[in-house]
């Protein structure tokens, strides 16, 4: 069982920055992939950025060049630095952990944190 707790959301003006953090209850070196997803009003949940335990990363096109995902193995956290924020980035942001068990892959989710980009 993996518990994830997000923090760092809030209200920011267009062009501003926010840093989201997600704390894991287990050693993240044991987690194959960590990621951030978002769900805007009336939309489905979509991936924003993911990072594997090898350090490899993937970004949604909307996030490329503006967002950076990192993992801190010492603190068991995964972070998302968001710069040049736009109103369309407004959404609930969820932390995700994908764990490979011998029985198969299991996904865990945090409770979500709101990010509102508005003037």
C-alpha positions as a Markdown table, in Angstrom:
| # | Residue | x | y | z |
|---|---|---|---|---|
| 1 | Unk | 0.0 | 0.0 | 0.0 |
| 2 | Unk | 1.3 | 3.5 | -1.0 |
| 3 | Unk | -0.1 | 6.7 | 0.5 |
| 4 | Unk | 0.5 | 9.9 | -1.4 |
| 5 | Unk | -0.1 | 13.4 | 0.0 |
| 6 | Unk | 0.1 | 16.4 | -2.3 |
| 7 | Unk | 0.8 | 20.0 | -1.2 |
| 8 | Unk | 1.7 | 23.4 | -2.8 |
| 9 | Unk | -1.4 | 24.2 | -4.7 |
| 10 | Unk | -3.1 | 27.6 | -4.6 |
| 11 | Unk | -4.1 | 30.7 | -6.5 |
| 12 | Unk | -1.5 | 32.3 | -8.8 |
| 13 | Unk | -1.6 | 35.0 | -11.4 |
| 14 | Unk | -1.0 | 34.2 | -15.1 |
| 15 | Unk | 2.7 | 34.1 | -15.7 |
| 16 | Unk | 3.4 | 33.1 | -12.1 |
| 17 | Unk | 5.0 | 29.9 | -10.7 |
| 18 | Unk | 4.0 | 27.2 | -8.3 |
| 19 | Unk | 5.8 | 24.1 | -6.9 |
| 20 | Unk | 3.8 | 21.1 | -6.1 |
| 21 | Unk | 5.1 | 18.4 | -3.8 |
| 22 | Unk | 3.9 | 14.8 | -3.2 |
| 23 | Unk | 5.1 | 12.8 | -0.2 |
| 24 | Unk | 5.1 | 9.0 | -0.4 |
| 25 | Unk | 4.6 | 6.7 | 2.6 |
| 26 | Unk | 7.1 | 4.2 | 1.1 |
| 27 | Unk | 10.6 | 4.4 | -0.3 |
| 28 | Unk | 10.1 | 5.8 | -3.8 |
| 29 | Unk | 13.1 | 3.9 | -5.1 |
| 30 | Unk | 10.8 | 0.9 | -5.0 |
| 31 | Unk | 8.2 | 2.7 | -7.2 |
| 32 | Unk | 8.6 | 2.3 | -11.0 |
| 33 | Unk | 7.0 | 5.5 | -12.0 |
| 34 | Unk | 5.8 | 8.7 | -10.3 |
| 35 | Unk | 3.7 | 11.3 | -12.0 |
| 36 | Unk | 1.4 | 14.3 | -11.9 |
| 37 | Unk | -2.0 | 14.3 | -13.6 |
| 38 | Unk | -4.6 | 17.0 | -13.7 |
| 39 | Unk | -8.3 | 17.2 | -14.1 |
| 40 | Unk | -9.9 | 20.5 | -15.1 |
| 41 | Unk | -13.6 | 21.3 | -14.7 |
| 42 | Unk | -15.6 | 19.1 | -16.9 |
| 43 | Unk | -12.5 | 17.3 | -18.2 |
| 44 | Unk | -11.0 | 13.8 | -17.8 |
| 45 | Unk | -7.9 | 13.3 | -15.8 |
| 46 | Unk | -4.8 | 13.5 | -18.0 |
| 47 | Unk | -1.0 | 13.1 | -17.5 |
| 48 | Unk | 1.1 | 16.2 | -17.1 |
| 49 | Unk | 4.5 | 14.7 | -16.3 |
| 50 | Unk | 6.0 | 11.4 | -15.3 |
| 51 | Unk | 9.3 | 10.3 | -14.0 |
| 52 | Unk | 10.6 | 6.7 | -13.8 |
| 53 | Unk | 13.0 | 5.3 | -11.2 |
| 54 | Unk | 15.7 | 5.4 | -13.9 |
| 55 | Unk | 15.3 | 9.2 | -14.1 |
| 56 | Unk | 13.6 | 9.2 | -17.5 |
| 57 | Unk | 10.8 | 11.7 | -17.8 |
| 58 | Unk | 7.8 | 12.4 | -20.1 |
| 59 | Unk | 5.8 | 15.6 | -20.4 |
| 60 | Unk | 2.5 | 16.5 | -22.0 |
| 61 | Unk | 3.0 | 18.9 | -24.8 |
| 62 | Unk | 1.2 | 21.6 | -22.9 |
| 63 | Unk | 3.8 | 21.2 | -20.1 |
| 64 | Unk | 7.0 | 21.0 | -22.1 |
| 65 | Unk | 9.3 | 23.9 | -21.5 |
| 66 | Unk | 7.3 | 25.2 | -18.6 |
| 67 | Unk | 7.0 | 22.4 | -16.1 |
| 68 | Unk | 9.8 | 20.3 | -14.5 |
| 69 | Unk | 9.2 | 17.0 | -12.6 |
| 70 | Unk | 11.9 | 15.8 | -10.2 |
| 71 | Unk | 12.1 | 13.1 | -7.6 |
| 72 | Unk | 14.0 | 13.3 | -4.3 |
| 73 | Unk | 14.8 | 9.8 | -3.1 |
| 74 | Unk | 16.2 | 11.1 | 0.2 |
| 75 | Unk | 12.8 | 12.7 | 1.1 |
| 76 | Unk | 10.6 | 10.3 | -0.8 |
| 77 | Unk | 8.9 | 13.1 | -2.7 |
| 78 | Unk | 8.1 | 13.9 | -6.3 |
| 79 | Unk | 7.9 | 17.5 | -7.2 |
| 80 | Unk | 6.4 | 19.5 | -10.1 |
| 81 | Unk | 7.8 | 23.0 | -10.7 |
| 82 | Unk | 5.4 | 25.0 | -12.8 |
| 83 | Unk | 6.5 | 28.2 | -14.4 |
| 84 | Unk | 4.8 | 30.6 | -16.8 |
| 85 | Unk | 1.4 | 29.4 | -15.7 |
| 86 | Unk | -1.7 | 30.0 | -17.9 |
| 87 | Unk | -5.4 | 30.1 | -17.0 |
| 88 | Unk | -5.8 | 26.8 | -18.9 |
| 89 | Unk | -3.5 | 25.2 | -16.3 |
| 90 | Unk | -6.3 | 25.6 | -13.8 |
| 91 | Unk | -7.2 | 22.1 | -12.5 |
| 92 | Unk | -7.0 | 19.7 | -9.6 |
| 93 | Unk | -3.5 | 18.1 | -9.7 |
| 94 | Unk | -3.1 | 14.5 | -8.6 |
| 95 | Unk | 0.0 | 12.6 | -7.7 |
| 96 | Unk | 0.3 | 9.1 | -9.0 |
| 97 | Unk | 2.5 | 6.1 | -8.2 |
| 98 | Unk | 2.7 | 3.1 | -10.5 |
| 99 | Unk | 4.1 | 0.1 | -8.7 |
| 100 | Unk | 5.1 | -3.2 | -10.3 |
| 101 | Unk | 4.2 | -6.2 | -8.2 |
| 102 | Unk | 4.7 | -9.8 | -9.2 |
| 103 | Unk | 0.9 | -10.0 | -9.4 |
| 104 | Unk | 0.8 | -7.0 | -11.8 |
| 105 | Unk | 0.8 | -3.2 | -11.9 |
| 106 | Unk | -1.1 | -1.2 | -9.3 |
| 107 | Unk | -1.7 | 2.6 | -9.4 |
| 108 | Unk | -2.1 | 4.8 | -6.3 |
| 109 | Unk | -3.4 | 8.3 | -6.2 |
| 110 | Unk | -3.2 | 11.2 | -3.8 |
| 111 | Unk | -6.3 | 13.3 | -2.9 |
| 112 | Unk | -5.4 | 16.1 | -5.2 |
| 113 | Unk | -4.6 | 19.7 | -4.8 |
| 114 | Unk | -6.2 | 22.7 | -6.6 |
| 115 | Unk | -4.2 | 25.0 | -8.8 |
| 116 | Unk | -6.1 | 28.1 | -9.9 |
| 117 | Unk | -4.5 | 30.5 | -12.4 |
| 118 | Unk | -6.4 | 33.7 | -12.5 |
| 119 | Unk | -5.9 | 37.5 | -12.4 |
